[in-house]
Amino acid sequence: MKKVVLPIALVLLIATSPVWGRKNSPHALSLPYVVNLNGAQVPAGTYELTWEAQGSAARATLWKDGRFVATAPGAWVKNGVKYPEDEALVLLNPEGSRSLVEIRIGGTARAIVFDPTGNTAHYSATKR
């Protein structure tokens, strides 16, 4: 019996380990404008933000009233400043549209950074 319990316990420990990716509790995120996120147009409003991070990669997902709205890959970036609340950083494009380029996670010194062209963003955390 001991031989069976130990492997099962080890599998459960590995499966719940943060190495497989960190998930979070949903956060409320307000978008004051219509924004583009990974090719999707997201209307202005308040959304439920969830994300998963593994190493320097992240995937953010927006939900409205329990329904999927949009998702995008990005970079999980550490900053030297702890953000007091969740914030959305929006880029004003030359033709007047707006792209969501960063979500700053309140209570942490972390952000999810998106490439406005739709490519996965890669950033270094080294100081300059």
Backbone as ProteinMPNN parsed JSONL, in Angstrom:
{"seq_chain_A": "MKKVVLPIALVLLIATSPVWGRKNSPHALSLPYVVNLNGAQVPAGTYELTWEAQGSAARATLWKDGRFVATAPGAWVKNGVKYPEDEALVLLNPEGSRSLVEIRIGGTARAIVFDPTGNTAHYSATKR", "coords_chain_A": {"N_chain_A": [[0.819, -1.196, 0.0], [1.96, 1.278, 0.754], [3.719, 1.715, -1.334], [2.061, 2.446, -3.435], [0.74, 4.78, -2.56], [2.768, 6.75, -2.263], [3.757, 7.308, -4.99], [1.347, 8.39, -6.067], [0.914, 10.618, -4.431], [3.205, 12.066, -5.116], [2.732, 12.618, -7.839], [0.44, 14.256, -7.599], [1.567, 16.422, -6.206], [3.431, 17.394, -8.089], [1.705, 18.057, -10.223], [0.245, 20.183, -9.162], [2.121, 22.078, -8.776], [3.737, 25.315, -9.026], [5.382, 25.38, -11.231], [4.044, 24.51, -13.441], [2.546, 26.625, -14.227], [1.176, 29.699, -13.148], [-1.969, 30.518, -11.891], [-4.565, 32.915, -11.413], [-6.762, 34.721, -9.176], [-9.803, 36.107, -10.381], [-9.721, 39.482, -11.588], [-11.106, 42.78, -11.588], [-11.19, 44.762, -14.45], [-11.139, 47.857, -15.917], [-11.913, 49.304, -19.0], [-11.692, 52.239, -20.646], [-12.069, 52.832, -23.289], [-12.828, 51.598, -26.627], [-10.822, 48.917, -27.494], [-8.178, 47.246, -29.275], [-7.263, 43.893, -29.046], [-5.168, 41.423, -29.593], [-6.173, 41.124, -32.21], [-8.9, 41.225, -31.789], [-11.742, 43.322, -31.321], [-12.441, 45.025, -28.464], [-15.071, 46.206, -26.638], [-15.581, 49.296, -24.768], [-15.714, 49.155, -21.205], [-16.244, 47.304, -18.11], [-14.398, 44.519, -17.225], [-13.817, 41.068, -16.368], [-10.746, 39.979, -15.511], [-8.545, 37.369, -16.112], [-5.545, 35.454, -15.774], [-2.771, 33.447, -16.834], [0.467, 32.466, -16.01], [3.683, 31.42, -16.965], [6.897, 31.071, -16.342], [8.429, 33.566, -18.227], [6.34, 33.94, -19.903], [2.915, 34.752, -20.57], [-0.673, 34.577, -20.503], [-3.455, 36.443, -21.014], [-6.913, 36.762, -20.273], [-10.078, 38.086, -21.039], [-13.298, 38.478, -19.64], [-16.843, 38.859, -19.738], [-19.692, 39.169, -17.905], [-19.516, 36.43, -17.317], [-18.946, 35.367, -19.772], [-16.722, 34.572, -22.419], [-14.553, 36.994, -23.872], [-12.09, 37.976, -25.045], [-8.698, 36.896, -25.657], [-5.156, 36.894, -25.148], [-1.688, 36.328, -25.864], [1.219, 37.207, -24.004], [3.996, 38.912, -22.426], [5.226, 38.201, -19.212], [6.123, 40.483, -17.077], [8.424, 41.882, -14.81], [8.461, 44.734, -12.731], [10.037, 47.545, -11.165], [8.379, 48.917, -9.508], [5.619, 48.734, -7.354], [2.319, 48.273, -8.301], [-0.532, 50.162, -7.41], [-3.176, 49.534, -8.1], [-5.095, 47.609, -10.518], [-4.335, 48.358, -13.884], [-4.823, 49.529, -17.217], [-2.805, 49.93, -20.003], [-2.919, 51.818, -22.837], [-2.363, 52.112, -26.304], [-2.449, 54.733, -28.603], [-3.167, 54.455, -31.848], [-1.88, 55.436, -35.137], [-4.055, 55.772, -36.976], [-6.14, 56.313, -35.323], [-7.385, 54.287, -33.87], [-7.252, 52.227, -30.878], [-4.925, 50.25, -29.046], [-4.593, 47.663, -26.696], [-1.82, 47.462, -24.763], [-0.578, 46.811, -22.409], [-1.198, 45.339, -19.241], [-1.292, 46.226, -16.015], [-0.768, 44.707, -12.961], [-2.48, 45.122, -10.068], [-1.27, 45.556, -6.713], [1.011, 44.167, -7.087], [4.343, 44.035, -8.524], [4.218, 43.528, -11.204], [3.436, 43.067, -14.694], [1.461, 42.357, -17.602], [2.559, 42.319, -20.78], [1.739, 43.198, -24.042], [2.26, 42.731, -27.549], [1.431, 45.164, -29.785], [1.129, 44.57, -32.484], [0.196, 42.079, -32.585], [1.93, 40.012, -32.333], [3.723, 37.856, -30.09], [5.04, 39.405, -27.257], [8.378, 40.019, -26.206], [10.415, 40.705, -23.546], [13.168, 41.965, -21.673], [14.164, 41.738, -18.283], [16.316, 43.071, -17.332], [18.237, 45.665, -15.802], [18.771, 48.993, -16.952]], "CA_chain_A": [[0.0, 0.0, 0.0], [2.823, 2.442, 0.818], [4.321, 1.93, -2.646], [1.062, 3.073, -4.296], [0.427, 6.098, -2.033], [3.858, 7.678, -2.53], [3.723, 7.827, -6.364], [0.16, 9.219, -6.264], [1.185, 11.888, -3.756], [4.213, 12.763, -5.904], [2.058, 13.115, -9.044], [-0.395, 15.375, -7.188], [2.448, 17.525, -5.871], [3.977, 17.94, -9.33], [0.615, 18.624, -11.017], [-0.202, 21.444, -8.573], [3.291, 22.922, -8.6], [3.721, 26.521, -9.844], [6.164, 25.19, -12.445], [3.094, 24.276, -14.528], [1.888, 27.891, -14.544], [0.421, 30.326, -12.069], [-3.284, 31.055, -12.224], [-4.912, 33.947, -10.465], [-8.169, 35.022, -8.925], [-10.229, 37.145, -11.333], [-9.605, 40.903, -11.226], [-11.922, 43.681, -12.4], [-10.369, 45.65, -15.273], [-11.96, 48.816, -16.659], [-11.376, 49.831, -20.252], [-12.503, 53.421, -20.962], [-12.19, 52.968, -24.746], [-12.777, 50.385, -27.44], [-9.412, 48.604, -27.739], [-7.833, 46.03, -30.01], [-6.456, 42.956, -28.279], [-4.895, 40.196, -30.349], [-7.048, 41.063, -33.369], [-10.306, 41.361, -31.401], [-12.158, 44.621, -30.821], [-13.063, 44.877, -27.148], [-15.786, 47.444, -26.312], [-15.325, 49.92, -23.467], [-16.508, 48.558, -20.139], [-15.522, 46.635, -17.033], [-14.243, 43.104, -17.54], [-13.149, 40.193, -15.42], [-9.449, 39.605, -16.063], [-7.821, 36.227, -15.561], [-4.314, 35.215, -16.509], [-1.889, 32.347, -16.47], [1.86, 32.807, -16.294], [4.654, 30.343, -16.843], [8.165, 31.715, -16.659], [8.216, 34.932, -18.696], [5.182, 33.959, -20.798], [1.621, 34.912, -19.907], [-1.857, 34.655, -21.353], [-4.531, 37.159, -20.334], [-8.235, 36.525, -20.84], [-11.119, 39.0, -20.575], [-14.63, 37.884, -19.562], [-17.917, 39.811, -19.417], [-20.886, 38.434, -17.468], [-19.236, 35.004, -17.389], [-18.715, 34.953, -21.156], [-15.422, 34.876, -23.003], [-14.511, 38.147, -24.77], [-10.845, 37.971, -25.822], [-7.511, 36.39, -24.97], [-3.939, 37.263, -25.864], [-0.423, 35.981, -25.238], [2.079, 38.355, -23.71], [5.166, 38.666, -21.587], [5.027, 38.422, -17.774], [7.259, 41.382, -16.861], [8.579, 42.428, -13.47], [8.815, 46.142, -12.697], [10.572, 47.94, -9.869], [7.36, 49.652, -8.772], [4.402, 47.979, -7.061], [1.152, 49.004, -8.775], [-1.569, 50.206, -6.372], [-4.408, 48.921, -8.604], [-5.002, 47.133, -11.899], [-4.377, 49.445, -14.854], [-4.646, 49.168, -18.619], [-2.027, 50.897, -20.772], [-3.482, 51.774, -24.176], [-1.603, 52.827, -27.332], [-3.252, 55.394, -29.623], [-2.576, 54.152, -33.15], [-1.916, 56.581, -36.061], [-5.355, 55.952, -37.628], [-7.126, 56.685, -34.313], [-7.807, 53.156, -33.038], [-6.44, 52.031, -29.666], [-4.518, 48.866, -28.776], [-4.202, 47.353, -25.319], [-0.431, 47.02, -24.84], [-0.067, 46.368, -21.105], [-2.092, 45.294, -18.087], [-0.514, 46.271, -14.772], [-1.497, 43.952, -11.952], [-2.501, 45.816, -8.784], [-0.753, 44.836, -5.557], [2.256, 43.496, -7.472], [5.255, 44.788, -9.386], [4.174, 42.742, -12.438], [2.521, 43.473, -15.756], [1.41, 41.525, -18.805], [2.843, 43.232, -21.885], [1.332, 42.654, -25.339], [2.779, 43.366, -28.754], [0.239, 45.67, -30.469], [1.014, 44.017, -33.835], [-0.387, 40.743, -32.456], [2.99, 39.043, -32.067], [4.026, 37.726, -28.67], [6.08, 40.345, -26.846], [9.494, 39.474, -25.415], [11.122, 41.789, -22.899], [14.161, 41.569, -20.698], [13.982, 42.406, -17.0], [17.592, 43.62, -16.894], [18.249, 47.107, -15.566], [19.578, 49.759, -17.925]], "C_chain_A": [[0.862, 1.259, 0.0], [3.432, 2.752, -0.544], [3.352, 2.633, -3.59], [0.802, 4.512, -3.854], [1.512, 7.107, -2.374], [3.86, 8.167, -3.974], [2.508, 8.721, -6.636], [0.366, 10.583, -5.628], [2.2, 12.713, -4.547], [3.599, 13.354, -7.168], [1.182, 14.315, -8.701], [0.439, 16.606, -6.851], [3.002, 18.179, -7.127], [2.888, 18.635, -10.139], [0.134, 19.963, -10.469], [0.941, 22.419, -8.345], [3.208, 24.154, -9.496], [4.562, 26.41, -11.111], [5.239, 25.033, -13.647], [2.328, 25.531, -14.888], [1.09, 28.403, -13.368], [-0.905, 30.811, -12.617], [-3.644, 32.046, -11.137], [-6.404, 33.971, -10.181], [-8.569, 36.109, -9.916], [-10.101, 38.544, -10.743], [-10.556, 41.69, -12.106], [-10.983, 44.623, -13.152], [-11.289, 46.541, -16.088], [-11.216, 49.311, -17.886], [-12.249, 51.017, -20.656], [-12.764, 53.604, -22.457], [-12.377, 51.595, -25.382], [-11.306, 50.148, -27.73], [-9.29, 47.347, -28.588], [-6.958, 45.177, -29.098], [-6.347, 41.673, -29.085], [-5.876, 40.016, -31.509], [-8.526, 41.199, -33.061], [-10.582, 42.785, -30.943], [-12.937, 44.403, -29.534], [-13.747, 46.203, -26.805], [-15.367, 48.002, -24.945], [-16.222, 49.255, -22.427], [-15.625, 47.954, -19.069], [-15.558, 45.141, -17.298], [-13.638, 42.367, -16.367], [-11.877, 39.704, -16.118], [-8.924, 38.377, -15.344], [-6.547, 36.078, -16.374], [-3.623, 33.981, -15.99], [-0.49, 32.782, -16.851], [2.731, 31.586, -16.079], [5.984, 30.918, -17.299], [7.895, 33.152, -17.072], [7.033, 35.042, -19.658], [3.899, 34.075, -19.987], [0.521, 34.879, -20.955], [-2.947, 35.302, -20.519], [-5.849, 36.877, -21.057], [-9.229, 37.487, -20.204], [-12.473, 38.307, -20.69], [-15.624, 38.993, -19.239], [-19.157, 38.999, -19.101], [-20.715, 36.924, -17.636], [-18.975, 34.483, -18.788], [-17.364, 35.428, -21.644], [-15.533, 36.065, -23.959], [-13.274, 38.091, -25.657], [-9.728, 37.38, -24.979], [-6.293, 36.773, -25.799], [-2.711, 36.77, -25.113], [0.382, 37.258, -25.001], [3.278, 37.926, -22.9], [4.83, 39.042, -20.15], [6.256, 39.178, -17.312], [7.257, 41.909, -15.436], [9.046, 43.868, -13.574], [9.338, 46.459, -11.303], [9.56, 48.62, -8.979], [6.137, 48.764, -8.575], [3.198, 48.831, -7.477], [0.058, 48.997, -7.715], [-2.879, 49.539, -6.806], [-4.178, 48.432, -10.031], [-5.153, 48.321, -12.844], [-4.185, 48.892, -16.252], [-3.873, 50.287, -19.296], [-2.438, 50.724, -22.23], [-2.642, 52.635, -25.108], [-2.581, 53.434, -28.328], [-2.542, 55.193, -30.957], [-2.723, 55.349, -34.098], [-3.285, 56.827, -36.706], [-6.472, 56.248, -36.634], [-7.644, 55.535, -33.466], [-6.878, 53.05, -31.828], [-6.147, 50.548, -29.496], [-4.128, 48.738, -27.317], [-2.789, 46.775, -25.373], [0.117, 46.506, -23.517], [-1.191, 46.361, -20.09], [-1.201, 45.209, -16.855], [-1.362, 45.661, -13.663], [-1.368, 44.632, -10.592], [-2.023, 44.944, -7.636], [0.521, 44.079, -5.847], [3.149, 44.468, -8.24], [5.347, 44.066, -10.731], [3.162, 43.312, -13.418], [2.541, 42.412, -16.849], [1.525, 42.49, -19.973], [2.532, 42.527, -23.198], [2.033, 43.41, -26.453], [1.565, 43.844, -29.543], [0.081, 45.151, -31.899], [0.411, 42.626, -33.801], [0.656, 39.662, -32.247], [3.216, 38.965, -30.566], [5.195, 38.647, -28.324], [7.137, 39.636, -26.012], [10.276, 40.662, -24.853], [12.111, 41.221, -21.893], [13.935, 42.369, -19.415], [15.29, 43.011, -16.497], [17.505, 45.121, -16.754], [19.138, 47.777, -16.603], [20.157, 50.97, -17.254]], "O_chain_A": [[0.53, 2.223, -0.69], [3.642, 3.918, -0.878], [3.799, 3.361, -4.476], [0.657, 5.388, -4.706], [1.189, 8.235, -2.747], [3.959, 9.377, -4.179], [2.625, 9.708, -7.362], [0.024, 11.602, -6.229], [2.065, 13.933, -4.637], [3.919, 14.485, -7.532], [1.179, 15.299, -9.441], [0.047, 17.724, -7.185], [3.038, 19.406, -7.214], [3.131, 19.708, -10.69], [-0.341, 20.8, -11.236], [0.733, 23.487, -7.769], [2.676, 24.074, -10.603], [4.461, 27.27, -11.986], [5.616, 25.391, -14.762], [1.509, 25.488, -15.807], [0.412, 27.642, -12.677], [-0.962, 31.438, -13.675], [-3.072, 32.007, -10.048], [-7.196, 33.322, -10.863], [-7.743, 36.955, -10.259], [-10.341, 38.759, -9.555], [-10.793, 41.311, -13.253], [-10.084, 45.214, -12.555], [-12.118, 46.054, -16.856], [-10.045, 49.685, -17.816], [-13.423, 50.833, -20.977], [-13.586, 54.433, -22.847], [-12.118, 50.565, -24.758], [-10.605, 51.063, -28.164], [-10.184, 46.501, -28.61], [-6.03, 45.676, -28.461], [-7.32, 40.934, -29.236], [-6.353, 38.911, -31.765], [-9.337, 41.282, -33.984], [-9.758, 43.39, -30.256], [-13.948, 43.701, -29.507], [-13.071, 47.225, -26.691], [-14.866, 47.274, -24.087], [-17.343, 48.844, -22.727], [-14.401, 48.079, -19.116], [-16.616, 44.57, -17.562], [-13.023, 42.967, -15.485], [-11.938, 39.092, -17.184], [-8.865, 38.344, -14.115], [-6.475, 36.519, -17.521], [-3.855, 33.532, -14.868], [-0.288, 33.396, -17.898], [2.539, 30.821, -15.133], [6.181, 31.213, -18.478], [7.211, 33.885, -16.357], [6.755, 36.125, -20.172], [3.803, 33.568, -18.87], [0.76, 35.121, -22.138], [-3.323, 34.795, -19.463], [-5.893, 36.768, -22.282], [-9.229, 37.684, -18.988], [-12.766, 37.643, -21.683], [-15.287, 39.954, -18.548], [-19.625, 38.225, -19.935], [-21.644, 36.227, -18.043], [-18.799, 33.279, -18.975], [-16.919, 36.531, -21.328], [-16.47, 36.15, -24.752], [-13.386, 38.151, -26.882], [-9.799, 37.363, -23.75], [-6.393, 36.954, -27.012], [-2.681, 36.784, -23.883], [0.233, 38.25, -25.715], [3.539, 36.738, -22.714], [4.219, 40.082, -19.901], [7.326, 38.586, -17.166], [6.222, 42.329, -14.918], [9.909, 44.197, -14.388], [9.096, 45.702, -10.363], [9.844, 48.88, -7.81], [5.673, 48.119, -9.516], [3.074, 49.979, -7.052], [-0.258, 47.94, -7.169], [-3.617, 49.03, -5.961], [-3.191, 48.795, -10.671], [-6.0, 49.188, -12.628], [-3.472, 47.908, -16.45], [-4.238, 51.457, -19.182], [-2.325, 49.635, -22.793], [-2.254, 53.748, -24.755], [-3.45, 52.733, -28.845], [-1.442, 55.705, -31.164], [-3.597, 56.19, -33.889], [-3.641, 57.978, -36.958], [-7.624, 56.418, -37.033], [-8.283, 55.773, -32.441], [-5.841, 53.711, -31.773], [-6.997, 49.698, -29.762], [-3.427, 49.588, -26.768], [-2.578, 45.715, -25.962], [1.152, 45.841, -23.49], [-2.033, 47.259, -20.073], [-0.453, 44.247, -16.676], [-2.513, 46.043, -13.455], [-0.274, 44.709, -10.031], [-2.322, 43.751, -7.579], [1.066, 43.417, -4.963], [2.742, 45.585, -8.56], [6.421, 43.996, -11.33], [2.178, 43.946, -13.037], [3.512, 41.67, -16.999], [0.687, 43.376, -20.137], [2.991, 41.412, -23.444], [2.358, 44.588, -26.309], [0.739, 43.022, -29.939], [-1.0, 45.277, -32.475], [0.137, 42.041, -34.85], [0.304, 38.507, -32.008], [2.925, 39.921, -29.848], [6.212, 38.662, -29.018], [6.823, 38.757, -25.209], [10.74, 41.519, -25.605], [11.911, 40.141, -21.339], [13.557, 43.539, -19.464], [15.364, 43.425, -15.34], [16.781, 45.78, -17.501], [20.123, 47.202, -17.067], [20.867, 51.748, -17.892]]}, "name": "protein", "num_of_chains": 1, "seq": "MKKVVLPIALVLLIATSPVWGRKNSPHALSLPYVVNLNGAQVPAGTYELTWEAQGSAARATLWKDGRFVATAPGAWVKNGVKYPEDEALVLLNPEGSRSLVEIRIGGTARAIVFDPTGNTAHYSATKR"}
